[in-house]
Amino acid sequence: MIILLLVLVLVLFGFGFVNPIWWMAAAVVVYGAFHYGRGDGGAGGRGGYSDYREYRDRRDRQDRWDRRYSRQRRGRWGRQDRRDDEHQV
């Protein structure tokens, strides 16, 4: 697949010497290949593994964020509770 894409880009680049609009077409193909081509690699097992790895990484980052944020909020809540107790006395 990558060889076919490379041949297509080279042909479009070659036609660009005749008409510059073909250079733009080649640039669009290259942009599309790099921007949208990352994802499912076409392989059955590899795409699923990549999706699970991304899910696991995102879940782990979220867990770390939740633990860090809950500790910060816990301290703030404790300070606010102490202030409320002091003001009631």
trRosetta pair geometry for C-beta under 8 A, 3 or more apart (Angstrom, degrees):
i j d omega theta_ij theta_ji phi_ij phi_ji
1 4 5.8 -53 -152 34 33 111
1 5 6.5 32 151 -17 65 106
1 42 7.0 145 -15 -20 159 166
2 5 5.5 -52 -148 38 36 114
2 6 6.2 40 151 -22 66 105
3 6 5.6 -53 -147 36 32 113
3 7 6.4 34 153 -19 65 103
4 7 5.8 -52 -147 36 31 110
4 8 6.4 34 152 -21 63 106
5 8 5.6 -53 -149 35 31 114
5 9 6.5 30 154 -18 65 104
5 29 7.3 178 -160 161 86 111
5 33 5.6 108 -168 -110 142 144
6 9 5.8 -53 -148 36 31 109
6 10 6.4 30 154 -17 64 107
7 10 5.7 -56 -147 39 31 111
7 11 6.3 32 155 -20 66 106
8 11 5.8 -55 -146 36 29 110
8 12 6.3 25 156 -14 64 108
8 29 6.2 -132 121 179 117 158
9 12 5.8 -58 -146 41 30 108
9 13 6.1 32 154 -20 65 108
9 26 5.2 96 -151 -154 68 97
9 29 5.8 -160 -88 95 83 128
9 30 5.8 73 -117 -66 131 95
10 13 5.6 -54 -144 38 30 113
10 14 6.3 34 154 -22 64 105
11 14 5.6 -53 -149 34 30 113
11 15 6.5 28 153 -15 64 104
12 15 5.7 -52 -147 38 34 110
12 16 6.7 53 147 -39 60 97
12 22 5.0 -165 -170 175 70 92
12 23 7.4 146 144 -92 89 26
12 25 5.1 -127 -157 95 131 103
12 26 3.7 168 108 -73 121 94
12 29 6.5 135 19 15 162 141
13 16 5.3 -39 -160 9 36 125
13 22 7.4 -175 -85 129 13 102
13 23 6.6 59 -123 -109 57 70
13 26 4.9 85 -62 -110 71 168
14 17 6.6 -42 -176 12 43 106
14 22 8.0 -58 73 131 45 143
15 18 5.5 -53 -168 35 58 111
15 19 6.6 -21 156 44 87 85
15 22 3.8 -131 100 -160 102 170
16 19 7.1 -87 -135 76 32 46
16 20 5.9 43 -164 -126 80 40
16 21 8.0 -158 -119 60 69 33
16 22 4.3 -137 -73 83 62 97
16 23 3.6 80 -131 -57 134 85
16 26 6.5 -61 -50 3 127 132
18 22 7.1 45 58 8 88 139
19 22 5.6 94 79 -9 83 100
20 23 5.3 -37 -165 21 62 116
20 24 7.1 62 143 -16 73 95
21 24 5.5 -49 -160 34 45 115
21 25 6.6 50 142 -21 69 101
22 25 5.2 -47 -148 35 41 116
22 26 6.4 45 150 -21 67 99
23 26 5.6 -49 -149 35 34 113
23 27 6.4 36 150 -20 64 103
24 27 5.5 -51 -148 34 34 113
24 28 6.5 37 151 -20 65 102
25 28 5.7 -52 -150 34 33 112
25 29 6.5 33 152 -19 64 104
26 29 5.7 -53 -149 35 33 111
26 30 6.3 31 154 -17 66 106
27 30 5.8 -54 -146 39 32 109
27 31 6.1 33 154 -19 66 107
28 31 5.7 -53 -144 38 30 112
28 32 6.2 30 156 -18 64 108
29 32 5.8 -56 -146 39 28 110
29 33 6.3 30 155 -22 63 107
30 33 5.7 -54 -147 34 30 112
30 34 6.5 17 160 -8 64 108
31 34 6.2 -65 -148 43 27 101
31 35 5.6 10 164 -8 68 119
32 35 6.1 -61 -127 46 25 101
32 36 5.4 -22 -171 27 66 115
32 37 7.3 91 134 -33 58 94
33 36 7.4 -55 -105 55 11 78
33 37 4.6 14 -175 -29 51 140
34 37 6.2 -23 -81 34 12 112
34 38 7.4 16 180 -25 44 101
35 38 7.6 -83 170 16 16 98
36 39 7.3 -34 177 0 51 128
39 47 7.6 28 142 -135 61 103
40 47 4.2 18 -133 -122 77 135
41 46 5.3 -33 48 100 129 128
41 47 5.8 -158 28 -69 75 85
41 50 7.4 112 -11 -10 107 149
42 47 7.6 141 18 -50 16 123
43 46 3.9 39 88 26 124 116
43 47 6.1 166 74 -21 66 86
44 47 6.8 -74 -165 27 16 105
44 48 7.3 1 156 -6 55 111
45 48 6.0 -64 -157 40 37 108
45 49 6.2 35 153 -21 72 110
46 49 5.6 -56 -147 36 34 112
46 50 6.2 34 156 -20 67 105
47 50 5.8 -55 -149 36 30 110
47 51 6.4 30 153 -19 64 106
48 51 5.6 -53 -147 36 33 111
48 52 6.3 29 155 -16 66 105
49 52 5.9 -56 -148 38 30 108
49 53 6.2 32 153 -21 65 107
50 53 5.6 -53 -145 35 31 112
50 54 6.4 30 155 -17 64 105
51 54 5.9 -55 -150 37 30 109
51 55 6.3 31 151 -19 64 107
52 55 5.4 -53 -147 38 34 114
52 56 6.1 34 154 -20 68 105
53 56 5.7 -52 -144 36 30 110
53 57 6.3 30 155 -18 64 106
54 57 5.8 -53 -145 38 30 110
54 58 6.2 28 156 -17 64 108
55 58 5.9 -59 -148 39 28 109
55 59 6.1 29 154 -20 65 109
56 59 5.6 -55 -145 37 30 113
56 60 6.3 30 156 -19 65 106
57 60 5.8 -54 -146 36 30 110
57 61 6.4 29 155 -17 64 105
58 61 5.8 -53 -148 37 31 110
58 62 6.3 32 153 -19 64 107
59 62 5.7 -56 -148 37 30 112
59 63 6.4 33 152 -21 64 104
60 63 5.6 -51 -147 34 33 112
60 64 6.5 32 155 -17 65 103
61 64 5.8 -54 -149 37 32 110
61 65 6.3 32 152 -19 65 107
62 65 5.6 -54 -146 38 32 112
62 66 6.2 34 154 -21 66 105
63 66 5.7 -53 -146 36 30 111
63 67 6.4 29 156 -17 64 105
64 67 5.9 -55 -148 36 30 109
64 68 6.3 26 156 -15 65 109
65 68 5.9 -58 -146 40 29 108
65 69 5.9 22 159 -14 67 113
66 69 5.9 -58 -138 42 26 106
66 70 5.9 25 163 -20 65 110
67 70 6.0 -56 -141 36 25 107
67 71 6.6 27 157 -20 60 105
68 71 6.0 -58 -156 32 29 110
68 72 6.7 25 152 -15 64 106
69 72 5.7 -54 -151 36 36 110
69 73 6.2 30 154 -15 68 108
70 73 5.7 -55 -144 42 34 109
70 74 6.0 43 154 -30 66 105
71 74 5.6 -50 -145 30 30 115
71 75 6.8 29 157 -16 62 102
72 75 6.1 -57 -157 35 31 108
72 76 6.5 26 151 -14 65 109
73 76 5.5 -57 -147 40 36 111
73 77 6.0 37 155 -21 70 105
74 77 5.8 -54 -146 36 28 110
74 78 6.4 31 153 -21 62 105
75 78 5.6 -53 -148 33 32 112
75 79 6.5 31 154 -17 65 104
76 79 5.8 -53 -151 36 33 110
76 80 6.4 31 152 -17 65 107
77 80 5.7 -56 -147 39 33 110
77 81 6.2 35 154 -22 66 105
78 81 5.7 -53 -147 34 30 111
78 82 6.5 30 154 -18 64 104
79 82 5.8 -54 -150 35 32 109
79 83 6.4 32 153 -18 65 105
80 83 5.6 -53 -149 36 34 112
80 84 6.4 35 153 -20 65 104
81 84 5.7 -53 -149 35 32 112
81 85 6.4 33 152 -20 65 104
82 85 5.6 -53 -150 35 33 112
82 86 6.4 34 152 -21 66 105
83 86 5.6 -54 -147 35 33 111
83 87 6.3 28 156 -17 66 107
84 87 5.9 -58 -147 38 30 108
84 88 6.5 30 155 -23 64 107
85 88 5.9 -57 -150 31 31 110
85 89 6.9 30 156 -24 63 104
86 89 6.3 -57 -157 25 32 110
